[in-house]
Amino acid sequence: MRAITVRDREAGTAGLSLAEIPYPHAAENDVIVQVHAAGFTPGELTWPATWADRSGRDRTPSVPGHELSGVVVELGYGTTGLSVGQRVFGMADWARDGSLAEYTAVEARNLAPLPAGIDHTTAAAVPISGLTAWQGLFDHGRLATGGTVLIHGAAGGVGSLAVQLAREVGARVIGTGRSADRERAAGIGVDTFVDLETEVLEDIGEVDVVLDVIGGEILDRSAALVRDGGTLVTIAHPVNARPRNGRAVFFVVEPDRATLARLAARMRDGRLEPVVGSVRPLDEAPAAFAPGARRVQGKTVIRVDHGGSRP
């Protein structure tokens, strides 16, 4: 089968190439998914799990990409909860071959059924960003109705979904970004927008929850904005400056079938709309990783066509 592989850690995006690799094996509790659309994270070529398995052993050539939408074509021994022919979406494991391939093996628990009304391209834009937004706001941030949340990068992949989820529970949303993001942020429900290049962040006052995807100075300054009992949540890096009378949480997103199902229901009903930017074929995935390609607004999704390949 065809897949994007990476072999040379020092080569960066130049080390990505389209290759023929063996069809995957379905281990216990796995399914094989025929991938129709896939997503990736630009920085994943720097992640240790891209290059080594959980025991620290080299696993190159490895297949990047950890978001997918497709159809189950095979069940591993003992697999329950999914069936052959079922449409699914979700996350591939960090330390296994990923989604930029015609087929991939995924633990069944990392996937959720995909309703018929949602196309694969839209679904592939959601797993990491949607789970990050949900877990950051609700599991870690404990955002409740009537609360106020500050979402950094409100027009981005994680931020735009977080804004929509926060609005749905009746929270007041303050979003940040650049001046070019203001109109987009307002369109998805941001109540107050702060241009981090020209406006003063501290003028917003106190908030119940901060959801940060930026890190650095912005994360440090945000700690002082958390009111007593509130929470500072970030996915950027461990927290240096902590709220005086609140919590600070750094987390890495985890697969969760139940939350994926919640996100799917919201997409089906039109309550959650991911921002899909560029859609490119599998052979253009290496170019999509390049820094210049990241300027596209919205999530880049890789479309995987199947021209007579193994069913």
Secondary structure, DSSP 8 states (H G I E B T S, - for coil): -EEEEE--GGGGGGGEEEEE-------TTEEEEEEEEEE--GGGGGSGGGTB-TTS-B--SB----EEEEEEEEE-TT--S--TT-EEEEE--TTS--SSBSEEEEEGGGEEE--TTS-HHHHHTSHHHHHHHHIIIIIIS---TT-EEEETTTTSHHHHHHHHHHHHTT-EEEEEE-GGGHHHHHHTT-SEEEETTTS-GGGG--EEEEEESS-HHHHHHHGGGEEEEEEEEESSS--SS--TTSEEEE------HHHHHHHHHHHHTTS----EEEEEEGGGHHHHHSGGGGGSSSEEEEE---SS---
